[in-house]
Amino acid sequence: MREHDEGRSGRAHGLTRRRMLGIGGALGLMAATGLSASAALARRPSITGAELRSAVPLPPPFQVPLPVPAVLKPVGTSGGGDRYEITQREASAEILPGVRTPLWTYEGTFPGPTIESRRGRPITVTHRNELPVPTVVHLHGGRTPATSDGYPTDLVLPEGWHDAAMHTGHGSAHGMPAMRDPRAVVTKLTRDYTFPLDQRPTLLWYHDHRMDFTAPAIWRGLAGLHIVRDDAEDDLGLPAGPRELPLMIADRAFTADGSLAYPALDPTLRVRPGVHEPYLAGVLGDVILVNGAPWPVHEADAARYRLRVLNASNARHYELEAVTDDGRRLDLVQIGADQGLLAAPVTHRLLPIAPAERYDLIIDFKGVPVGSRVRLLNRLGSGRTREVMAFRIARKASDDSRIPRTLSTDLPTWRRSDAVRVRDFSFRAGQMHGGHGWLIGGQPFDPARADVTTHLGDVEIWRLVADVHHPIHLHLVGFRVLSRSGGPPLPYDAGLKDTVSLRPAESVEIITCFDGYRGRYLFHCHNAEHEDMAMMANLEIV
């Protein structure tokens, strides 16, 4: 990791020969250390990881109705804010028809219940941990004070958890003793998370963020949606009510008894982190779930719909397209990104979406014949993973929704000249403590080390470079993509984002302002297996 003042930076923004050689070296290291070409590179470049195969018969596509997660009701309203309660507990659900699957859940469901909130109206969520392991909750995309951001060592311990069992660092899987974090704030059984929600309206999501065990915890079901709304967005006339659909897309695999398959070294998720060798680059499933249902179907009007799409997969990338039964491709009109509405709509025919990215889309079924289908497909998949879900057009209907030419006027207008410094970060495979890891700037995550220190209100440009595919997420702040490998941003980079998809051997420049709150935050790869294997770094705002 390097930083330098913007005024002294005269080098080209593209990949230098030295950087390209560095990437080649990282890829060679991957092959040499077992992060092998077969696991990470021999597939098409957008895929990082190896696929698990289900051992239970899988249902045909487009038979199970699309579920819509229930909206959680507040348990109290006072002082201009709302209070919620969520219990994290084990439950079982019928994900595959006729089969029960044990899960770790928020409130007994997968996905967890959706929280709907208003911009600037604070909420407090009391989480109660009745699971067998410690947990941490992170509101992904939230502008949240550090004490409620879900730092990976700020654990909520379950009843009867003994300190001797507590693991808060990269431990035996990586050949080093568990690190202790002197700044960790650990609570027993419950924790209050306070979210001011002083931010643009958008789709956020909440998930477990426990150090070294994020990937298997999300895989087992610890994920839910959070929608922020405001009056200005409500007045735009976008599709609403039953024509606004949240779509949490996630892949999973199942064992013969219907349990979720996952290649954890320690299936109890208590002590030893990590996955078995073939899956070090990421874990892919062979079943595509939308809102927890396999390849579902939704009965739709012949009208416009607003699709709030989240890729909640651990490692799988998708390239979405909407195709009618007669082979016609429908436009996917993007109106929002991770951090809210765009300035103006952007039309896509194909839309890549990396883990943790969100896209706010309008799709118009008006010209689709009643009784026919529109399938949402994944161009990066093969076999069953090419299919995501379908819409069956059930009836003609009136439609007074619209897509305004101007969607938002409150996007930040940072310029290159506003940046007080430029920083360089590499995201690459490497060795750490005698084992395999995924590193930022050549270093594994250490909660006790300050990797980046910046001042509240500073504008910075970050230049990110990857070996293989890495979706990079910054906590607290949104950012704008300035360039890709020296060229302009791509159409799907529009708007304010909090997660950017770095493609193999690619460099990306982003610009952001570190406003909001002081404290300790994170940036990391959102391939959840990479994150658990140390591809995180500390961001200190002072």
Buried (B, 14 or more C-beta within 10 A) or exposed (E): BEBEEBEEBEEEBBBEEEBBEBBEEBBEBBBEBBBBEEBBBEBEBBBBBBBBEBEBEBBEBBEBEBBBBEEBEBEEEEEEBBBBBBBBBBBBBEBBEEBBBBBBBBBBBBBBBBBBBBBEBBBBBBBBBEBBBBBBBBBBBBBBBBBBBBBBBBBBBBEEBEEEEBBBBBBBBBEBEBBEBEEBEBBBBEBEBBBBBEBBBBBBBBBBBBBBBBBBBBBBBBBBBBBBBBEBBEEBEBBEEEBBBBBBBBBBBBBEEBBBBBBBBBEEBBBBBBBEBBBBBBBBBBBBBBBBBBBBBBEBBBBBBBBBBBBBBBBBBBBBBBBBBEEEEBBBBBBBBBBBBBBBBBEBEEBBBBBBBBBBBBBBBEEBEEEBBBBBBBBBBEEBBBBBBBBBBBEEBEBEBEBBEEBBEEBBEBEBEBBBBBBBBBBBBBBBBEBBBBBBBEBBBBBEEEBBEBEEEBBBBBBBBBBBBBBBBBBBBBBBBBBBBEEEBEEBBBBBBBBBBBBBBBBBBBBBBBBBBEBBBBBBBBBBBBBBBBBBBBBBBE
